[in-house]
Amino acid sequence: MFKQLLRSETSIGANIAEANGAISNADFSSKMSIAYKESLETKYWLSLMKATDYLTEKTFESMFTDADEISKMLFSIIKKSRIEKSDNW
């Protein structure tokens, strides 16, 4: 589980870095969407690790809150980038 959590967590940053080098709005939105999905996967792994007592309640709450905030920020960015794309048509 820890390896899966590490993969999903680091994938968020990697996809954001790729989005920063995007060659189009669609490319940017696609990479940010992947980062968002990885943030959801991270929350899943954290929940599973808490349920199986791999994480204490305090550690879980801290990490899950951070992951949830990142998810919200990414969703907002995706939404805004898609609105801007439709405004350009």
C-alpha positions in Angstrom: 0.0 0.0 0.0 2.8 2.4 0.8 4.3 2.0 -2.7 0.9 2.6 -4.3 0.5 5.7 -2.1 3.9 7.0 -3.1 3.2 6.4 -6.8 -0.1 8.3 -6.7 1.4 11.1 -4.6 4.4 11.7 -6.8 2.3 11.4 -10.0 0.4 14.5 -8.9 3.5 16.6 -9.0 4.9 15.0 -12.2 1.6 15.7 -14.1 1.5 19.3 -12.8 5.1 19.8 -14.0 4.1 18.4 -17.4 1.0 20.6 -17.5 3.3 23.6 -17.0 5.1 22.7 -20.2 1.8 22.1 -22.1 1.7 23.1 -25.8 -2.0 23.8 -25.8 -5.0 24.4 -23.5 -6.2 20.8 -24.2 -2.8 19.4 -23.3 -2.7 21.5 -20.1 -6.2 20.4 -19.1 -5.5 16.8 -19.9 -2.4 16.7 -17.6 -4.1 18.6 -14.8 -7.0 16.1 -15.1 -4.6 13.2 -14.6 -3.1 15.0 -11.6 -6.6 15.4 -10.2 -7.4 11.7 -10.7 -4.1 10.8 -8.9 -5.1 13.0 -6.0 -8.4 11.0 -5.8 -6.4 7.8 -5.8 -4.1 9.2 -3.1 -7.2 9.8 -0.9 -8.3 6.3 -1.6 -5.0 4.8 -0.5 -4.9 7.0 2.6 -8.4 5.8 3.6 -7.5 2.2 3.0 -4.3 2.6 5.1 -6.3 4.1 7.9 -8.9 1.4 7.8 -6.2 -1.3 8.1 -4.4 0.6 10.9 -1.3 1.4 8.9 -1.9 5.1 9.8 -2.9 6.7 13.0 -6.0 8.9 13.1 -3.9 12.0 13.5 -1.6 11.2 10.6 -4.5 10.2 8.4 -6.4 13.4 9.1 -3.4 15.6 8.3 -2.5 13.8 5.1 -6.1 13.4 4.0 -6.8 17.1 4.6 -3.8 18.0 2.5 -4.8 15.6 -0.3 -8.4 16.9 -0.2 -7.2 20.5 -0.5 -4.9 19.6 -3.5 -7.9 17.8 -5.1 -10.0 20.9 -4.7 -7.4 23.2 -6.2 -6.8 20.9 -9.1 -10.5 20.6 -9.8 -10.8 24.4 -9.8 -7.9 24.8 -12.2 -9.4 22.2 -14.6 -12.8 23.9 -14.5 -11.2 27.3 -15.2 -9.1 26.0 -18.0 -12.1 24.4 -19.7 -14.1 27.6 -19.4 -11.3 29.6 -20.9 -11.1 27.1 -23.8 -14.8 27.4 -24.5 -14.5 31.2 -24.4 -11.9 31.1 -27.1 -14.2 29.4 -29.6 
